[in-house]
Amino acid sequence: MNQKNIISKLTLEEKIAMIHAAGLFRSGAVKRLNIPSLVMSDGPSGVRQEFENDSWTPIDDTTDFVSWLPSNTCLCTTWNPNLAHKFGEVLGNEARGRGKDVSEFGDYFRTQRWNQAPGCDQPNLGKDI
C-alpha cells in the first residue's frame, strides 16, 4: 500500500492521533490500518534512559545502561568524519537495541547550512558525514 493510499484511508482523528504524543517519546498508532506507534529517543549525550510513559520519572531498572557519549558539539570540533561515523554507529546500535524507531540527536549532521558557516575550511564535511 503506498503513502497516498494510506493517507486517504486515515480519518482526521487518526491523523491527529499519529502526530500527537501517546506518551513520552511515543506517537499514536492506527491499529485499524496496522500502523504502529513510533518510539522515539533523543539525548544530548547518547540514547536517553527509559521513562515512565506519562511522567519524567526514570524507570529504575538496574540493567538500563547506555554509552555516555560526548555531545554533538564536541564531536563536531574534531572535524573527524571517521570518528563521526563510529559515533553514529554506536548511537544507531543502541537506539535500535532499545526498540527506538526514530532518533534525533542534533542538527549537526542533518543541515547543509552547518558547512556553509563563514570561515569553514572544509565546505563538504557536512555532506560527507
Beta strands, then each sheet from edge to edge (+ up, - down):
strand 1: 21-23
strand 2: 26-27
strand 3: 40-42
strand 4: 102-104
sheet 1: 1+ 2-
sheet 2: 3+ 4+
end
